[in-house]
Amino acid sequence: MAWARTNGWSAGPFRGIRDRVVVASKFGIVRKKEDPAFRGICGRPDYVRQSCEASLKRLGVDVIDLYYIHRVDKTIPIEDTMGAMADLAAEGKVRYLGISEAGPATIRRAHAVHPLSALQTEYSLWSRDPEDQLLPLLRELGIGFVPYSPIGRGFLSGAIKSPEHLASDDFRRSQPRLKGDNFKKNSVFVKKLAAVAAAKGALPPNCLWHGCSPRVRTSSHPRNHPAQAPRGECRCCRSGADPGGTRAD
Ligand SMILES: NC(=O)c1ccc[n+]([C@@H]2O[C@H](COP(=O)([O-])OP(=O)(O)OC[C@H]3O[C@@H](n4cnc5c(N)ncnc54)[C@H](OP(=O)(O)O)[C@@H]3O)[C@@H](O)[C@H]2O)c1
């Protein structure tokens, strides 16, 4: 929805193509017009409903296919937030429920209220934390995984040669991994990745496809879409391996 707001979508962007797209949206990060830097978190049931109604209106759809909790509100029980989402599902306003950046205990509690279909969390060659506890839990509970920033916000593509390469207002300039010495240290890693990709006759982002586990799909960026590779064939090594998909995509 942030994209929709920024780009000034008018109601009905999916008119004529609704049956060919999966609409996913999130709620939970609260902003203030008078203070653009402000980021609050809210999971109150009344806010969940209000956010969903507003998204349906802005998107011009009757139902959102996948509706996520963007950030868990630690000031109220997750059961209350999920209860409000379950009500929206029962009313047909959303089809599947998701959660973003939640820990294992919260996922279990949320899933007990209503089945979760997706967890969205950062996952890439430099953010492998989900492998320890989250991915096994998702397999156990049958929840799909949507890895965000699979190309490390563009850095793992090798296209960002120095911090100065980024525009002065690019938020990535404030990311600790892309600052000063960290940038230099991480660039060594990107060069190694580029060498692996070159040996396979591929570009680094294509290799990241294969770096992920078989049931994980990388970003929705058009250049990384599997439709660009022959069906059943890996874009990276043409091995015939199917990169697979998640329940959410
Ligand atoms: N749940 C959350 O809290 C959360 C947090 C962050 C992000 N997200 C979501 O995750 C999604 C992706 O995030 P992200 O933008 O950080 O992902 P990313 O895929 O790691 O990075 C995107 C960047 O990679 C570049 N890129 C993509 N394919 C490339 C290619 N083949 N060659 C060279 N560069 C390539 C893009 O370049 P161009 O600029 O040229 O297109 C863009 O700058 C978004 O939908 C976002 O909303 C979710």
The ligand as an ORCA input file, in Angstrom:
! r2SCAN-3c Opt
* xyz 0 1
  N       8.024     -7.293      5.373
  C       8.909     -6.334      5.498
  O       9.115     -5.825      6.585
  C       9.695     -5.881      4.302
  C      10.868     -5.144      4.477
  C      11.606     -4.767      3.345
  C      11.153     -5.136      2.085
  N       9.990     -5.834      1.983
  C       9.469     -6.202      0.651
  O      10.358     -7.040     -0.017
  C      10.279     -6.793     -1.413
  C      11.638     -6.665     -1.998
  O      12.480     -5.887     -1.166
  P      13.818     -5.287     -1.664
  O      13.520     -4.181     -2.623
  O      14.650     -4.938     -0.479
  O      14.397     -6.572     -2.435
  P      15.720     -7.002     -3.198
  O      15.213     -7.883     -4.297
  O      16.711     -7.554     -2.229
  O      16.368     -5.688     -3.804
  C      15.763     -4.966     -4.834
  C      16.877     -4.222     -5.514
  O      17.569     -5.200     -6.290
  C      17.747     -4.699     -7.589
  N      17.640     -5.834     -8.545
  C      16.635     -6.729     -8.642
  N      16.884     -7.619     -9.638
  C      18.077     -7.247    -10.159
  C      18.866     -7.749    -11.226
  N      18.481     -8.815    -11.927
  N      20.037     -7.135    -11.484
  C      20.447     -6.056    -10.763
  N      19.715     -5.520     -9.746
  C      18.559     -6.118     -9.459
  C      16.628     -3.703     -7.811
  O      17.086     -2.810     -8.758
  P      16.170     -1.668     -9.477
  O      16.061     -0.576     -8.467
  O      16.955     -1.320    -10.664
  O      14.853     -2.289     -9.799
  C      16.436     -3.113     -6.413
  O      17.303     -1.993     -6.223
  C       9.431     -5.546     -1.599
  O       8.179     -5.949     -2.095
  C       9.307     -4.982     -0.207
  O       8.062     -4.387      0.036
  C       9.279     -6.236      3.044
*
